Amino acid sequence: MEQILEYCFNEKHISPITDVNTGEIFCSNCGIVLLEKSVDRSNDSNMLTKDNYMNKTRNGPPSKIAISDMSKSSIISKGNFDANGNKILVKNKIHFSRLRFWDSRIKMDKKEKNLVRAFTILDAYASKLNIPENAKEHSAYIYRKAMEKNIIRGSSIPSIMAASVYTACKQLSIPRSADEISKVANMKRKLLSKTYRRLVKNLELKINVTEIDYTSKVANTLSVSEKTARLAHKIIDDFKKEGIHVGKNPIGIAGASIYLSAINHNDYIPMAKISQKTDISIVTIRKTSKLLKPFAAKYIKSIDVKSQNESH
């Protein structure tokens, strides 16, 4: 082989041709076969229609943890046609019908049924909470681990799945509070927290100790300007340096900081609107605003004047 390549190189034969049918690579000048079998490394990115994809694709859909069979199972087609598209004989239809029946029965065992229901619930939670695909996959991974270690025994599927979603959001620093998830899951916050602690303890999960930033989320919900959001971040950063934020509701802190920063940019937002959008009481927002005012005064010169006007 080396002698052949050396000969073609010396003769300046630099135009190899690949035969797509046989996989051979040969020299266009002398006709010598340089490689008998080559690997086709091209992709099928030029498939623009669904028909082209179904005709040319070499594998199934991508594997996903949030699907009960992880997209790896095969299904006996319901169509009574063979590989060439011809109708199968009438005497074979009953045979294939029985094969489909037992195939579906074998696959749907107790574990499979549990996962199908669990991931149906996960789809609903992910849609309502608007969490990204990686968080959805991570939630499914946590649920599968809990199922393997039999942690789900004695608990309902919705409660374990809600705790899995909450844990995934915690680990990935996605701003979804326990109140939001418990509301979507239609369960008490106390039960969610209890199930969450149970998962973390039994699965020995590592939770990101870095506090999740809810400011951007609240700012987007209230549709405030970018300047208002940036100032709210500064106020909260100064507030956290003093350690006063410990034990306070992070969403309440974000709402109060945006309320104060909006004053500086003539973008007044009523506390009632913030309360409605964030599901935090007006009393909490008002109390948190009083704590934030000394830090906001560093950036907002008219903060005291506004405060006096509010008191009147």
C-alpha positions as CSV (number, residue, x, y, z in Angstrom):
1,M,0.0,0.0,0.0
2,E,2.8,2.4,0.9
3,Q,4.5,1.6,-2.5
4,I,1.3,2.4,-4.3
5,L,0.9,5.7,-2.5
6,E,4.5,6.6,-3.1
7,Y,4.2,5.8,-6.8
8,C,1.0,8.0,-7.2
9,F,2.7,10.8,-5.2
10,N,5.8,10.7,-7.4
11,E,3.7,10.7,-10.5
12,K,1.7,13.6,-9.1
13,H,-1.5,11.7,-9.2
14,I,-3.6,13.9,-6.9
15,S,-7.1,13.2,-8.0
16,P,-8.6,10.2,-6.2
17,I,-12.1,9.1,-6.9
18,T,-14.6,7.5,-4.5
19,D,-17.0,5.0,-5.7
20,V,-20.2,5.5,-3.6
21,N,-21.6,2.1,-4.5
22,T,-18.5,-0.1,-3.6
23,G,-16.8,2.3,-1.1
24,E,-13.5,2.0,-3.0
25,I,-11.1,4.9,-3.5
26,F,-9.0,4.7,-6.6
27,C,-6.6,6.9,-8.5
28,S,-8.1,8.7,-11.4
29,N,-4.9,8.7,-13.4
30,C,-3.6,5.1,-13.1
31,G,-6.7,3.3,-11.8
32,I,-5.0,1.7,-8.9
33,V,-7.3,1.0,-5.9
34,L,-6.0,3.0,-3.0
35,L,-8.6,1.9,-0.4
36,E,-11.0,-1.0,-0.8
37,K,-13.6,0.1,1.8
38,S,-14.1,3.6,3.1
39,V,-16.3,4.9,5.8
40,D,-19.0,7.3,4.6
41,R,-18.6,10.3,7.0
42,S,-21.1,12.5,5.3
43,N,-24.4,13.5,7.0
44,D,-27.9,13.8,5.7
45,S,-28.2,17.5,6.5
46,N,-29.6,18.1,3.0
47,M,-32.9,16.3,3.8
48,L,-35.4,19.2,3.7
49,T,-38.7,17.2,3.8
50,K,-40.1,14.6,6.1
51,D,-40.3,12.1,3.3
52,N,-36.6,12.5,2.5
53,Y,-35.8,12.1,6.2
54,M,-37.9,8.9,6.6
55,N,-36.4,7.4,3.4
56,K,-32.7,8.2,4.1
57,T,-32.4,8.3,7.9
58,R,-30.2,5.6,9.4
59,N,-31.4,5.7,12.9
60,G,-34.4,6.7,15.0
61,P,-35.1,9.8,17.1
62,P,-32.4,11.0,19.6
63,S,-32.4,9.2,22.9
64,K,-34.1,11.1,25.7
65,I,-34.3,10.4,29.4
66,A,-37.7,12.0,29.7
67,I,-39.2,9.3,27.4
68,S,-40.2,6.0,29.1
69,D,-38.3,3.8,26.7
70,M,-35.6,6.4,26.0
71,S,-36.6,6.2,22.2
72,K,-34.9,2.8,21.9
73,S,-37.8,0.5,21.5
74,S,-39.0,-0.9,18.2
75,I,-42.7,-1.1,17.3
76,I,-44.4,-3.6,15.0
77,S,-46.1,-1.5,12.3
78,K,-49.9,-1.6,12.2
79,G,-49.8,-1.6,8.4
80,N,-50.1,-5.0,6.8
81,F,-47.3,-4.5,4.3
82,D,-43.9,-6.1,4.0
83,A,-40.5,-4.4,3.6
84,N,-41.1,-4.0,-0.2
85,G,-44.5,-2.3,0.3
86,N,-46.5,-5.4,-0.8
87,K,-49.6,-6.5,1.1
88,I,-49.0,-9.5,3.3
89,L,-51.0,-12.7,2.8
90,V,-54.4,-12.9,4.5
91,K,-53.3,-16.0,6.4
92,N,-50.4,-14.0,8.0
93,K,-52.5,-11.1,9.2
94,I,-53.8,-12.9,12.3
95,H,-50.3,-14.0,13.1
96,F,-49.0,-10.4,13.0
97,S,-52.0,-9.2,15.0
98,R,-51.1,-11.6,17.8
99,L,-47.5,-10.5,17.6
100,R,-48.5,-6.8,18.0
101,F,-50.7,-7.7,21.0
102,W,-48.1,-9.6,22.9
103,D,-45.4,-7.1,22.0
104,S,-47.4,-4.3,23.6
105,R,-48.2,-6.4,26.6
106,I,-44.6,-7.4,27.3
107,K,-43.3,-3.8,27.0
108,M,-45.9,-2.3,29.3
109,D,-44.8,-3.8,32.7
110,K,-45.4,-2.1,36.0
111,K,-42.2,0.0,35.8
112,E,-43.0,1.1,32.2
113,K,-46.5,2.2,33.2
114,N,-45.1,4.2,36.1
115,L,-42.6,6.0,33.8
116,V,-45.2,6.7,31.1
117,R,-47.4,8.4,33.7
118,A,-44.6,10.2,35.4
119,F,-43.2,11.7,32.2
120,T,-46.7,12.7,31.1
121,I,-46.9,14.7,34.3
122,L,-43.4,16.0,33.7
123,D,-44.4,17.3,30.3
124,A,-47.3,19.2,31.9
125,Y,-45.0,20.7,34.7
126,A,-42.3,21.7,32.2
127,S,-44.8,23.4,30.0
128,K,-46.5,25.4,32.8
129,L,-43.2,26.3,34.4
130,N,-41.5,27.1,31.1
131,I,-38.3,25.3,32.0
132,P,-35.6,24.5,29.4
133,E,-35.1,21.1,27.9
134,N,-31.9,20.3,29.9
135,A,-33.9,20.9,33.2
136,K,-36.6,18.6,31.9
137,E,-34.1,15.9,31.1
138,H,-32.3,16.3,34.5
139,S,-35.7,16.0,36.3
140,A,-36.3,12.8,34.5
141,Y,-32.9,11.5,35.5
142,I,-33.5,12.3,39.2
143,Y,-36.9,10.5,39.0
144,R,-35.3,7.4,37.4
145,K,-32.6,7.3,40.2
146,A,-35.3,7.6,42.8
147,M,-37.2,4.8,41.2
148,E,-34.1,2.6,41.1
149,K,-33.5,3.1,44.8
150,N,-37.2,2.6,45.6
151,I,-37.5,6.1,47.1
152,I,-40.8,6.6,45.4
153,R,-42.5,3.9,47.5
154,G,-45.2,5.4,49.6
155,S,-45.4,8.7,47.7
156,S,-47.5,9.8,44.8
157,I,-46.0,10.1,41.3
158,P,-46.9,13.9,41.1
159,S,-45.3,14.7,44.4
160,I,-42.0,12.9,43.5
161,M,-42.0,14.4,40.1
162,A,-42.6,17.9,41.5
163,A,-39.7,17.4,43.9
164,S,-37.5,16.2,41.1
165,V,-38.2,19.3,39.0
166,Y,-37.5,21.5,42.0
167,T,-34.2,19.7,42.7
168,A,-33.2,20.0,39.0
169,C,-33.9,23.7,39.0
170,K,-31.9,24.1,42.2
171,Q,-28.9,22.2,40.7
172,L,-29.1,24.1,37.4
173,S,-29.6,27.5,39.1
174,I,-32.9,28.0,37.3
175,P,-35.2,30.6,39.1
176,R,-38.2,28.5,40.0
177,S,-39.4,28.8,43.5
178,A,-41.0,26.2,45.7
179,D,-44.2,28.3,45.7
180,E,-44.4,28.2,41.9
181,I,-43.8,24.5,41.6
182,S,-46.2,23.6,44.4
183,K,-48.9,25.7,42.8
184,V,-48.4,24.1,39.4
185,A,-48.3,20.6,41.0
186,N,-51.4,21.5,43.1
187,M,-49.8,20.4,46.3
188,K,-48.8,22.0,49.6
189,R,-45.5,23.7,49.8
190,K,-44.7,21.8,53.0
191,L,-45.1,18.4,51.2
192,L,-42.9,19.6,48.3
193,S,-40.1,20.7,50.7
194,K,-40.4,17.4,52.6
195,T,-40.2,15.3,49.4
196,Y,-37.3,17.5,48.1
197,R,-35.3,16.9,51.3
198,R,-36.0,13.2,51.1
199,L,-34.6,13.1,47.5
200,V,-31.5,15.1,48.3
201,K,-30.7,12.9,51.4
202,N,-31.3,9.5,49.8
203,L,-29.8,10.2,46.4
204,E,-26.9,12.1,48.0
205,L,-27.4,15.0,45.6
206,K,-25.2,18.1,45.6
207,I,-27.2,21.3,45.6
208,N,-25.7,24.5,44.3
209,V,-25.2,26.7,47.3
210,T,-25.1,29.8,45.1
211,E,-28.3,31.8,45.5
212,I,-30.6,31.9,42.4
213,D,-31.1,35.3,40.9
214,Y,-34.8,36.0,40.5
215,T,-34.3,39.7,39.5
216,S,-34.2,39.1,35.8
217,K,-37.2,36.8,35.9
218,V,-39.3,39.3,37.8
219,A,-38.1,42.2,35.6
220,N,-39.2,40.3,32.5
221,T,-42.5,39.5,34.0
222,L,-43.1,43.2,34.8
223,S,-41.7,44.3,31.4
224,V,-39.4,46.9,32.9
225,S,-36.5,48.6,31.1
226,E,-33.0,47.2,31.1
227,K,-31.8,50.2,33.1
228,T,-34.3,49.5,35.8
229,A,-33.3,45.8,35.9
230,R,-29.5,46.7,36.1
231,L,-30.1,49.2,39.0
232,A,-32.2,46.5,40.8
233,H,-29.3,44.1,40.5
234,K,-26.9,46.7,42.1
235,I,-29.3,47.4,45.0
236,I,-29.6,43.6,45.7
237,D,-25.8,43.1,45.5
238,D,-25.2,45.8,48.2
239,F,-28.1,44.4,50.2
240,K,-26.6,40.9,50.2
241,K,-23.2,42.1,51.2
242,E,-24.6,43.0,54.6
243,G,-26.2,39.6,55.0
244,I,-29.7,41.0,55.7
245,H,-31.2,39.0,52.9
246,V,-30.8,35.7,54.8
247,G,-34.2,34.2,55.5
248,K,-36.1,36.6,53.3
249,N,-38.1,35.6,50.3
250,P,-35.8,36.0,47.2
251,I,-38.7,36.8,44.9
252,G,-40.0,39.5,47.4
253,I,-36.5,41.0,47.4
254,A,-36.4,41.1,43.6
255,G,-39.9,42.7,43.4
256,A,-39.0,45.3,46.1
257,S,-35.7,46.2,44.4
258,I,-37.4,46.7,41.0
259,Y,-40.1,48.8,42.7
260,L,-37.4,51.1,44.1
261,S,-35.2,51.2,41.0
262,A,-38.2,52.0,38.8
263,I,-38.6,55.3,40.7
264,N,-35.3,56.5,39.5
265,H,-36.2,56.0,35.8
266,N,-39.8,57.5,36.1
267,D,-41.2,54.0,35.5
268,Y,-43.4,53.8,38.6
269,I,-44.9,50.3,39.2
270,P,-47.6,49.9,41.8
271,M,-47.0,47.4,44.5
272,A,-50.4,45.8,43.7
273,K,-49.1,45.0,40.2
274,I,-45.9,43.5,41.5
275,S,-47.9,41.5,44.0
276,Q,-50.2,40.2,41.3
277,K,-47.3,39.2,39.0
278,T,-45.0,37.6,41.6
279,D,-47.7,36.2,43.9
280,I,-46.0,37.9,46.8
281,S,-48.2,39.9,49.3
282,I,-48.2,43.7,49.3
283,V,-47.2,43.6,52.9
284,T,-44.0,41.6,52.2
285,I,-43.1,43.9,49.3
286,R,-43.6,47.0,51.5
287,K,-41.6,45.7,54.4
288,T,-38.8,44.5,52.1
289,S,-38.7,47.9,50.4
290,K,-38.1,49.6,53.7
291,L,-35.1,47.3,54.3
292,L,-33.8,48.1,50.8
293,K,-34.2,51.9,50.9
294,P,-30.9,52.7,52.6
295,F,-29.1,50.8,49.9
296,A,-31.2,52.2,47.1
297,A,-30.5,55.8,48.4
298,K,-26.9,55.4,47.2
299,Y,-28.2,55.3,43.6
300,I,-31.5,57.1,43.9
301,K,-31.3,60.7,45.2
302,S,-35.0,61.2,45.3
303,I,-35.7,58.1,47.3
304,D,-36.5,60.0,50.5
305,V,-38.8,62.4,48.7
306,K,-40.7,59.6,47.2
307,S,-40.9,57.9,50.5
308,Q,-42.5,61.0,52.1
309,N,-45.0,61.3,49.3
310,E,-46.0,57.7,49.8
311,S,-46.5,58.2,53.5
312,H,-48.9,61.0,52.7
